[in-house]
Amino acid sequence: MQTLPVEITREIFLQCLDEDRWAIGLRPLEAPLLLTHVCHEWRRVALDYPLLWAWMRLQVWSRSEATKAQLQLLQDILARVLPAGPTLNLQLLQQNNRESDELQQTDRFNVTSFLVSMGWTLTRLTLVGVSSQELVALPPDQFPSLERLVLEHRGFEGRTERAIISAFEACPHLRRVALKAEPHTAFADPDGLLEVALPWHQITHFISDSIISSPQFFTEVLAKAFALRYLHLNVDHPTDGERRALAELGNTIVLDQLEFLSLVFEKLFDEDEGEIGGIFYPTFWDKFEFPNLKGLRLRTSYLEMFPDAGPAFLGKLSQFQKVDYLSVGFDDDDGFEVLGELSVALPNVTTLDLQFEPGYYQFFQELSRIREEDPPRAFPNLREIAVEDGRWEGLGEYLDGATELRRMVVYANREGQFQDDEELVQQAREYGGDKFEVERRLVGKERHQKPSDCWWVHRDPWLQNWVEVAELWGIKT
């Protein structure tokens, strides 16, 4: 190989990398680090080729000499290979335990110092398990080339005053942000004591799994986000304070760039009845319009509407006449009446993606039933259906009258019942003949992860090129 042109050697080295770029790390027996240990010439070529080091996933411990050595090695490598400009896509997963939490600051791995030293190289950054204290300590203006940020933070114990993570507020190229809190912590906490400041006027994709309970998010943040194309929120039940704040907002805010809206409806706790789930009317809809919305996702515990929400909710949906992708997730098995109402409000839907509790197989039977109502419903322009594997009961009956359907996408866990693609196709076509195309997509979920918590990530056509988001929500596709 020493006689090959450098360009050919570089291409061979690239082929040695893991196909999953987010699996690349600094392991001695794997590329790219392994390539630097073969001979002097290979080391020179590898260290002079920035693309070999553009993706890096590092798992670090708060107190570890190996961690310190690993990060120093990365700094040394990047100081050599990245003088021409930033290209690093970094995932930093910090592991913590009770012992490390009690260490003196001088004994701990300092995330803040490391990120400051690397900030100029970063175009994508994923931080998992980093404490809020360390994130708040990050100084501003350290990430001039950052384009995508995925952040899962740890709790901020004992805080009594408002704290702001301001390191990313002035990033001139930042466009996509996903925020995920560890259990029992939140970015948009009810007391407003922790905030992530962002350049909202330029953000195009925003995901948050924390409950949005502060009206200031809508009046001071969302009202400025005119570049948004994708928005995922957990919405809480309306409060009088939220209604008053939105009433003072003045004119309606038009987010004409927004193409996809994803809403998770939180449960309501009643002293007599306990937890009550269902669809309610989000108050912020009164002050916001989305004239170019193309995709909508609704996630609720029970696919039913609160009595006082139905007319207003369906009336708002009827304004979304450009929506052709509808995704609905729910836990109960008795909510298809609402599905019929959704089909009337959104008649132009061509793709329907449904996720519900395993064991309920009458989906196609219910679609057939509501199609036969007077007037007929069940999405008259439907071309594609996405469901979990095994939901075939009643498919033949539905297909007999669904001449418009052309495609089925079937999502299956890697340990699911269909292990052979041919077997899956045969079972599907046993009912439908050759009327439609069948695509099977394998999805691996972490054992601790409930499908309903994360299904939307890997099934979302707007997120397929944002791989680190799927990983953070515990899924590998």
C-alpha positions as CSV (number, residue, x, y, z in Angstrom):
1,M,0.0,0.0,0.0
2,Q,2.9,2.3,0.4
3,T,3.2,2.7,-3.3
4,L,-0.4,3.7,-3.7
5,P,-1.3,7.4,-4.2
6,V,-2.3,9.1,-1.0
7,E,-5.9,9.7,-2.3
8,I,-6.4,5.9,-2.8
9,T,-5.0,5.1,0.7
10,R,-7.3,7.7,2.2
11,E,-10.3,6.1,0.5
12,I,-9.3,2.7,1.8
13,F,-9.0,4.1,5.3
14,L,-12.5,5.6,5.1
15,Q,-13.9,2.2,4.1
16,C,-12.4,0.8,7.4
17,L,-14.6,3.0,9.5
18,D,-17.8,1.7,11.0
19,E,-20.8,2.3,8.7
20,D,-22.6,3.7,11.7
21,R,-20.6,6.9,12.0
22,W,-21.8,7.4,15.6
23,A,-20.2,4.1,16.6
24,I,-16.7,5.4,15.8
25,G,-14.5,6.0,18.9
26,L,-10.9,6.0,20.0
27,R,-10.6,2.2,20.6
28,P,-7.1,0.9,19.9
29,L,-8.2,-2.2,18.0
30,E,-10.6,-0.3,15.7
31,A,-10.3,2.3,13.0
32,P,-9.4,5.1,12.9
33,L,-7.0,4.8,15.8
34,L,-5.8,1.3,14.8
35,L,-4.6,2.8,11.5
36,T,-2.1,5.0,13.3
37,H,-0.4,2.0,14.9
38,V,0.5,0.0,11.8
39,C,3.5,1.9,10.4
40,H,4.9,5.4,10.2
41,E,3.5,6.1,6.8
42,W,0.0,5.0,7.7
43,R,0.1,7.1,10.8
44,R,1.1,10.1,8.8
45,V,-1.7,9.6,6.2
46,A,-4.3,9.0,8.9
47,L,-3.3,12.0,11.0
48,D,-3.3,14.3,8.0
49,Y,-6.8,13.3,6.9
50,P,-9.6,15.2,8.7
51,L,-12.5,13.0,7.4
52,L,-11.1,10.0,9.4
53,W,-11.7,11.9,12.6
54,A,-14.9,13.8,11.8
55,W,-17.2,11.5,13.8
56,M,-16.4,10.6,17.4
57,R,-18.4,8.9,20.2
58,L,-16.8,9.0,23.6
59,Q,-17.9,7.5,26.8
60,V,-16.2,9.2,29.8
61,W,-16.2,8.7,33.5
62,S,-16.0,11.5,36.1
63,R,-12.9,10.0,37.6
64,S,-10.8,8.0,35.2
65,E,-7.2,8.2,34.1
66,A,-8.2,6.4,30.9
67,T,-10.8,9.1,30.2
68,K,-8.3,11.8,30.7
69,A,-5.8,10.1,28.4
70,Q,-8.5,9.4,25.8
71,L,-9.6,13.0,25.7
72,Q,-6.0,14.4,25.6
73,L,-5.3,12.1,22.6
74,L,-8.4,13.4,20.8
75,Q,-7.2,17.0,21.5
76,D,-3.8,16.2,20.1
77,I,-5.1,14.5,17.0
78,L,-7.6,17.3,16.2
79,A,-4.9,20.0,16.8
80,R,-3.1,18.4,13.9
81,V,-5.9,17.3,11.5
82,L,-8.3,20.2,11.8
83,P,-6.3,23.4,11.3
84,A,-8.3,24.3,8.2
85,G,-11.7,24.5,9.8
86,P,-14.3,22.8,12.0
87,T,-15.6,19.3,11.0
88,L,-16.0,17.4,14.2
89,N,-19.3,15.7,15.1
90,L,-19.0,14.7,18.8
91,Q,-21.1,12.5,21.1
92,L,-20.0,12.8,24.7
93,L,-21.7,10.3,27.1
94,Q,-20.7,11.0,30.7
95,Q,-21.1,8.2,33.2
96,N,-21.7,9.2,36.8
97,N,-22.2,7.4,40.1
98,R,-22.7,8.4,43.7
99,E,-19.0,8.2,44.4
100,S,-18.1,10.5,41.5
101,D,-20.8,13.0,42.5
102,E,-19.1,13.4,45.9
103,L,-15.6,14.1,44.4
104,Q,-13.9,17.4,44.8
105,Q,-14.0,19.4,41.6
106,T,-10.3,19.0,41.2
107,D,-10.7,15.2,41.1
108,R,-13.5,15.2,38.5
109,F,-13.3,15.2,34.8
110,N,-14.0,18.8,33.8
111,V,-16.6,18.7,31.0
112,T,-16.6,22.5,30.8
113,S,-12.9,22.9,30.1
114,F,-12.9,20.1,27.6
115,L,-15.8,21.5,25.6
116,V,-14.3,25.0,25.6
117,S,-11.0,23.6,24.2
118,M,-12.9,21.7,21.5
119,G,-15.7,24.2,20.8
120,W,-14.2,25.7,17.6
121,T,-14.1,22.3,15.9
122,L,-17.7,21.2,16.5
123,T,-20.5,21.1,13.9
124,R,-22.6,18.6,15.7
125,L,-22.7,18.0,19.5
126,T,-24.5,15.4,21.6
127,L,-24.1,15.6,25.4
128,V,-25.6,12.9,27.6
129,G,-25.4,12.7,31.3
130,V,-23.7,16.1,31.8
131,S,-24.9,17.9,35.0
132,S,-26.8,21.2,34.7
133,Q,-24.1,22.8,36.9
134,E,-21.5,22.1,34.2
135,L,-23.7,23.2,31.4
136,V,-24.5,26.5,33.1
137,A,-20.8,27.0,33.6
138,L,-20.1,26.9,29.9
139,P,-19.1,30.4,28.7
140,P,-20.8,31.8,25.6
141,D,-19.3,32.3,22.1
142,Q,-17.4,29.0,22.2
143,F,-19.2,27.1,19.4
144,P,-19.0,29.3,16.3
145,S,-19.7,26.5,13.8
146,L,-22.2,24.4,15.8
147,E,-25.2,23.4,13.6
148,R,-26.9,20.6,15.6
149,L,-27.2,20.2,19.4
150,V,-28.7,17.2,21.2
151,L,-28.7,17.5,25.0
152,E,-29.7,15.3,27.9
153,H,-28.8,16.9,31.2
154,R,-28.7,15.6,34.8
155,G,-30.4,17.3,37.6
156,F,-29.4,20.6,39.2
157,E,-29.7,19.8,42.9
158,G,-30.4,22.5,45.4
159,R,-30.9,25.4,43.1
160,T,-33.0,28.3,44.4
161,E,-32.3,30.9,41.8
162,R,-32.9,31.0,38.1
163,A,-30.1,29.5,36.1
164,I,-29.5,29.9,32.3
165,I,-27.5,27.7,30.0
166,S,-26.3,30.5,27.7
167,A,-23.4,28.8,25.9
168,F,-25.5,28.2,22.7
169,E,-27.4,31.4,22.5
170,A,-25.1,33.1,20.1
171,C,-24.2,30.2,17.8
172,P,-24.6,31.7,14.4
173,H,-25.1,28.4,12.5
174,L,-27.2,26.5,15.0
175,R,-30.4,25.2,13.4
176,R,-31.4,22.0,15.1
177,V,-31.9,21.4,18.9
178,A,-33.2,18.5,20.8
179,L,-33.5,18.6,24.6
180,K,-34.1,15.6,26.8
181,A,-34.1,15.5,30.6
182,E,-33.2,12.6,32.8
183,P,-36.1,11.3,34.8
184,H,-37.3,13.7,37.5
185,T,-35.6,16.7,35.9
186,A,-36.7,19.1,33.2
187,F,-35.5,21.9,31.1
188,A,-38.7,23.8,31.2
189,D,-39.3,23.2,34.9
190,P,-42.4,24.6,36.5
191,D,-40.5,27.1,38.6
192,G,-38.7,28.5,35.6
193,L,-35.3,28.0,37.4
194,L,-33.5,26.4,34.5
195,E,-33.5,27.7,31.0
196,V,-31.7,26.9,27.8
197,A,-31.1,30.1,25.9
198,L,-31.1,29.6,22.1
199,P,-31.0,31.8,19.0
200,W,-34.7,31.2,18.4
201,H,-34.9,33.4,15.3
202,Q,-32.8,30.9,13.3
203,I,-33.8,27.5,14.8
204,T,-35.5,25.2,12.2
205,H,-36.0,22.0,14.3
206,F,-36.8,21.9,18.0
207,I,-37.6,18.9,20.1
208,S,-38.3,18.9,23.9
209,D,-39.6,16.0,26.0
210,S,-40.2,18.2,29.0
211,I,-43.7,19.4,29.8
212,I,-44.1,22.9,28.6
213,S,-46.0,24.4,31.5
214,S,-44.7,28.0,31.4
215,P,-46.7,30.5,29.2
216,Q,-43.5,32.4,28.6
217,F,-42.3,29.6,26.3
218,F,-45.1,30.6,23.9
219,T,-45.1,34.3,24.4
220,E,-41.4,34.9,24.6
221,V,-39.8,32.0,22.7
222,L,-42.2,30.4,20.2
223,A,-43.4,33.8,19.1
224,K,-39.9,34.6,17.9
225,A,-39.2,31.2,16.1
226,F,-40.2,32.2,12.6
227,A,-37.7,29.9,11.0
228,L,-39.2,26.7,12.6
229,R,-39.9,23.9,10.3
230,Y,-40.3,21.1,12.8
231,L,-41.6,21.3,16.4
232,H,-42.2,18.6,19.0
233,L,-43.6,19.5,22.4
234,N,-45.2,17.9,25.5
235,V,-48.2,20.2,26.2
236,D,-49.9,20.5,29.6
237,H,-53.5,21.2,30.3
238,P,-54.5,24.9,30.0
239,T,-54.3,27.2,33.0
240,D,-55.7,30.6,33.7
241,G,-52.2,32.1,33.8
242,E,-51.5,30.7,30.3
243,R,-54.7,32.1,28.9
244,R,-54.1,35.5,30.3
245,A,-50.5,35.6,29.0
246,L,-51.5,34.6,25.5
247,A,-54.4,37.1,25.5
248,E,-51.8,39.8,26.1
249,L,-49.7,38.6,23.1
250,G,-51.7,40.8,20.7
251,N,-51.8,39.8,17.1
252,T,-51.8,36.2,15.9
253,I,-48.4,34.8,15.3
254,V,-48.0,33.1,11.9
255,L,-45.3,30.4,11.7
256,D,-45.5,30.0,7.9
257,Q,-42.3,27.9,7.7
258,L,-43.6,25.2,10.0
259,E,-44.1,21.9,8.2
260,F,-44.4,19.4,11.0
261,L,-46.0,19.7,14.5
262,S,-45.8,16.9,17.1
263,L,-47.8,17.1,20.3
264,V,-47.8,14.9,23.4
265,F,-50.8,15.5,25.6
266,E,-50.1,15.1,29.2
267,K,-52.5,13.4,31.6
268,L,-54.7,15.4,34.0
269,F,-54.8,14.3,37.6
270,D,-58.3,14.4,39.3
271,E,-58.6,13.8,43.0
272,D,-61.7,11.6,42.5
273,E,-60.9,9.8,39.2
274,G,-57.1,9.8,39.4
275,E,-55.2,10.2,36.1
276,I,-57.3,11.1,33.1
277,G,-55.9,11.0,29.6
278,G,-57.1,12.3,26.3
279,I,-56.9,15.1,23.7
280,F,-57.5,18.7,24.8
281,Y,-57.3,22.0,23.0
282,P,-53.8,23.5,23.5
283,T,-54.3,27.2,24.4
284,F,-51.4,28.4,22.4
285,W,-53.4,27.4,19.2
286,D,-55.5,30.5,19.8
287,K,-52.6,32.8,19.0
288,F,-50.6,30.7,16.4
289,E,-51.3,29.7,12.9
290,F,-49.5,27.2,10.7
291,P,-50.7,27.8,7.2
292,N,-48.1,25.4,5.5
293,L,-48.3,22.5,7.9
294,K,-47.8,19.2,6.1
295,G,-47.4,16.7,8.9
296,L,-49.1,16.3,12.3
297,R,-48.5,13.9,15.2
298,L,-50.8,13.4,18.2
299,R,-49.7,11.2,21.2
300,T,-52.1,10.6,24.1
301,S,-52.9,8.0,26.7
302,Y,-56.5,7.6,25.5
303,L,-57.7,8.3,22.0
304,E,-60.6,10.4,23.1
305,M,-61.3,14.1,23.5
306,F,-62.2,16.0,26.6
307,P,-65.9,17.0,26.2
308,D,-65.2,20.7,26.0
309,A,-62.3,20.3,23.5
310,G,-63.8,18.5,20.6
311,P,-65.4,21.3,18.5
312,A,-62.5,23.7,18.9
313,F,-59.8,21.1,18.4
314,L,-61.4,19.6,15.2
315,G,-62.2,23.1,14.0
316,K,-58.5,24.0,14.3
317,L,-57.5,20.8,12.5
318,S,-59.8,21.7,9.6
319,Q,-57.6,24.7,8.9
320,F,-54.7,22.3,8.2
321,Q,-55.7,21.4,4.7
322,K,-52.2,20.8,3.5
323,V,-51.6,18.0,6.0
324,D,-51.1,14.8,4.2
325,Y,-49.2,12.9,7.0
326,L,-51.0,12.0,10.2
327,S,-49.3,10.1,13.0
328,V,-51.4,9.0,16.0
329,G,-50.2,7.1,19.1
330,F,-52.3,6.0,22.1
331,D,-52.4,3.3,24.8
332,D,-56.0,2.3,25.0
333,D,-57.8,0.0,22.6
334,D,-61.2,1.8,22.3
335,G,-60.5,5.0,20.6
336,F,-61.3,4.6,16.9
337,E,-64.4,6.9,17.0
338,V,-62.0,9.8,17.3
339,L,-60.1,8.4,14.4
340,G,-63.2,8.8,12.3
341,E,-63.5,12.5,13.4
342,L,-59.9,13.1,12.5
343,S,-60.5,11.7,9.0
344,V,-63.3,14.3,8.5
345,A,-61.2,17.2,9.7
346,L,-58.1,16.1,7.7
347,P,-59.5,14.6,4.5
348,N,-56.3,15.1,2.5
349,V,-54.2,12.7,4.6
350,T,-52.4,10.2,2.3
351,T,-50.2,8.6,5.0
352,L,-51.5,7.3,8.3
353,D,-49.1,6.1,11.0
354,L,-50.7,4.4,14.0
355,Q,-49.0,3.0,17.1
356,F,-51.0,1.5,19.9
357,E,-50.6,-1.1,22.7
358,P,-49.6,-4.5,21.5
359,G,-52.3,-7.1,21.4
360,Y,-55.0,-5.0,19.7
361,Y,-55.4,-6.4,16.1
362,Q,-58.8,-4.9,15.0
363,F,-57.4,-1.8,13.4
364,F,-58.3,-2.7,9.8
365,Q,-61.8,-3.9,10.9
366,E,-62.4,-0.5,12.5
367,L,-61.2,1.3,9.4
368,S,-63.7,-0.8,7.4
369,R,-66.5,0.0,9.8
370,I,-66.0,3.8,9.8
371,R,-65.7,3.8,6.1
372,E,-69.2,2.3,5.8
373,E,-70.8,5.0,8.0
374,D,-73.0,7.7,6.4
375,P,-71.3,9.8,5.3
376,P,-68.4,7.5,4.7
377,R,-65.2,8.4,6.6
378,A,-61.8,6.7,7.1
379,F,-59.5,9.0,5.1
380,P,-60.7,8.9,1.5
381,N,-57.3,9.7,0.0
382,L,-55.2,7.3,2.0
383,R,-52.3,5.8,0.1
384,E,-50.0,4.5,2.8
385,I,-50.5,2.9,6.2
386,A,-47.7,2.3,8.8
387,V,-48.4,-0.1,11.7
388,E,-46.7,-2.5,14.0
389,D,-46.0,-6.1,12.9
390,G,-48.7,-8.7,13.2
391,R,-51.7,-6.4,12.9
392,W,-53.3,-8.2,10.0
393,E,-56.8,-9.2,11.2
394,G,-59.4,-7.7,8.9
395,L,-56.9,-6.6,6.3
396,G,-58.6,-8.5,3.5
397,E,-62.0,-6.9,4.2
398,Y,-60.5,-3.5,4.3
399,L,-58.5,-3.9,1.1
400,D,-61.6,-5.0,-0.8
401,G,-62.9,-1.5,-0.5
402,A,-59.7,0.5,-0.2
403,T,-58.7,0.6,-3.8
404,E,-56.7,3.8,-3.1
405,L,-54.2,2.0,-0.7
406,R,-50.8,1.4,-2.4
407,R,-48.3,0.8,0.4
408,M,-47.9,-0.7,3.9
409,V,-44.9,0.0,6.1
410,V,-44.6,-2.5,8.9
411,Y,-42.4,-1.8,11.9
412,A,-40.9,-4.8,13.6
413,N,-38.6,-5.2,16.6
414,R,-35.4,-7.1,15.8
415,E,-36.8,-9.9,18.1
416,G,-40.3,-9.6,16.6
417,Q,-42.4,-12.5,15.3
418,F,-41.4,-11.9,11.7
419,Q,-37.8,-12.9,11.2
420,D,-38.1,-13.6,7.4
421,D,-39.0,-10.8,5.0
422,E,-40.5,-13.4,2.6
423,E,-42.7,-14.8,5.3
424,L,-44.0,-11.3,6.1
425,V,-44.8,-10.5,2.5
426,Q,-46.6,-13.9,2.1
427,Q,-48.7,-13.3,5.2
428,A,-49.7,-9.8,4.0
429,R,-50.5,-10.9,0.4
430,E,-52.5,-13.8,1.7
431,Y,-55.1,-11.1,2.3
432,G,-54.4,-8.4,-0.2
433,G,-52.9,-10.2,-3.3
434,D,-50.7,-7.8,-5.2
435,K,-52.7,-4.7,-4.5
436,F,-50.1,-3.0,-2.4
437,E,-46.4,-2.8,-1.7
438,V,-45.1,-4.0,1.7
439,E,-42.0,-2.6,3.3
440,R,-40.6,-4.0,6.6
441,R,-38.5,-1.7,8.8
442,L,-36.6,-3.3,11.6
443,V,-36.3,-1.3,14.8
444,G,-34.3,-2.2,17.9
445,K,-35.5,-0.7,21.2
446,E,-33.6,-0.7,24.5
447,R,-35.2,-3.0,27.0
448,H,-36.1,-0.2,29.4
449,Q,-37.7,1.8,26.7
450,K,-41.5,1.6,26.3
451,P,-42.4,1.7,22.6
452,S,-44.9,4.5,23.2
453,D,-42.2,6.7,24.6
454,C,-40.1,6.8,21.5
455,W,-41.9,5.3,18.5
456,W,-42.3,8.7,16.9
457,V,-38.5,9.2,16.5
458,H,-37.7,6.3,14.2
459,R,-41.0,6.6,12.2
460,D,-40.6,10.2,11.5
461,P,-39.8,11.1,7.8
462,W,-38.7,14.6,9.0
463,L,-36.0,13.1,11.3
464,Q,-34.4,10.4,9.2
465,N,-31.2,12.4,8.7
466,W,-30.9,13.3,12.4
467,V,-29.5,10.0,13.7
468,E,-28.3,11.2,17.0
469,V,-31.8,12.1,18.1
470,A,-33.0,8.5,17.5
471,E,-30.0,7.3,19.6
472,L,-30.8,9.6,22.5
473,W,-34.4,8.4,22.7
474,G,-33.1,4.8,23.0
475,I,-33.5,3.5,19.5
476,K,-31.2,2.2,16.8
477,T,-32.7,1.8,13.3
